[in-house]
């Protein structure tokens, strides 16, 4: 496993690995136990996975730039987004969880509409983008880069 994300309310986990595949887990925090509930085949190596705040979807990205959105309940693929070679990380932004931000090692970010699958906003940076975090309570997106900079956004989604 290379990445793991909690589902909302800590009802489950989603994990991914460098060799490919998405693993869904049922968890029991009282007993520190996790039981595999389903494995979804996916082309690896996988670089990131994220679960929406409402728990309805999760996104998976591989190192070839494929970004896929899955329905959390049915575990079925909803859509593939336009390819983004070099993608490193994903994050859902906005209270309505209709936007996904993908970061890339080539100093680019893309804001995708989950409804239409199109790129809403390309964003160029001053270094390879690393991690991102979105604070729902204040609607603020923070982006880190390899140029040792932090950028903050609140109006791009």
N, C-alpha and C positions, 0 to 999 in steps of 0.2 A: 504494500500500500504506500502511496506517495501523498495522497490528500484525503482528508476526511472532513465531513461537514455534518453538523446536527440539523435535523429537521426542526421546524418550529415546535415549541412545547416539549422538546427533547423526547419525542415519540420514537424516533429512529435516527439512523445515520446513513449517509451515502459515502462510500469510499471508492477511490479509483487507484489504479496502479500504472506504473511505467510500462508494463507488458500489455496493457489494454484490459477492457472489461470494467463494468460498473457493478459494484456490489451494494445491495440494499440490506440493511441490518435492522432487526427489532432489538430494542435495548431495554434492559431492566437495571436502572440506576441504583435501586435498593440493594441489588445483589452484585453490582459491578459485572454484569453479564451482557453479552451481545450474541444474538443468534442470526445466522445468515438467513434472509428471507427470499432473496432472489438475486440472480446474476444476469446482467444484461450485456450481451456481447457488444463490443465497441472496438474500433480500430485504434490501437495504441501507437506509441506511448502517449498516455494521457497526461496533460500538464495541469489541469485544474477542473474542479467541479464546484458548483454553487447551487444552493436551494433558495427559492424565493421566500420572502418573508411570510407569505400566506400559506406556504407549504404545497402549493398546487403544481409547481413545476421545478425541474432542476436542469441546469445547463452543464454540458461537458465539452471540453476542448482538447484536441490532440495537437502534437507538435507539427503536424502538416498543415494546420490552420483550419481544420474542420471544427465547427461549433454547432452543437446539436441541442435542441430543447426537447425535453421529455415530460410527459404528463406523469405526475407523481403517483396518482391513484392507479392508473392502468399500466404504467411503466412503458407506454408506447411512445414512439418518436412522434413529436408534433411537427417539427420542421428543422431543416438544416439552414443555417444562416450563411450569407455569402462568405466564401473562404477568406481567411485572414492569416497568411503565413507568418510564422514567428510569434503567434499568440502565446502569452505567458500566464495571464490571469484573467478571471472573469468576476464581475460583481453586478448584482441587480440594483438599480437605483429607482427612486421615486416611491411614493406611498402606494401607487396603483400597480406596482411591479410589472410595468409594461415596457421597461427599457433595460437593456443589458449593456454594460460597458466591458469591452475587451481591450486588454493592454498587450503591447507587442514589443519584442526586443529591438525593433528597428525604429524606435522613438515615435511610434504612432499609437493612437487610441481610436477606437470606433464606438459610437453609441448606436445600438441596434434597436429598432422597434420590434417587439415580440409579436405584435399583431400582424404586421405586414412583412417582416423579415428584412426590411431595407435598412441601409445605413442612414441614420439621421444626421450625425455629425462626425466627420473625421476630425482628429485633433493631433497636431504635430507637436512634439516636445523637444527638449534639449538634451536628451539622453535616452537610453533604453528604459522604458517604463517598467517598474516593478509592481509592487502590490498596490491595491486600492481599498478604500474603506468608505462606506456610506453610512452616515448617521441619520436615521429616519426622523428622529425627533426634531432636528433643525434643518433637514433637507440639504445637508452639506456633503460633498464628495471630496475626498482627499486622495491625491495621486502622488506616489513616490517615483523618483527616477534615479538611474545610475549616475547622473550628474550631481547627485547629492542635493536635489531640490525637492521641495514639496509644493504642490499646486492645489488650490481649492476652487471648487465650482459649485454653484447653486442654481444656475439658470440654463444648463445645457440639455436637460432631459424634458 
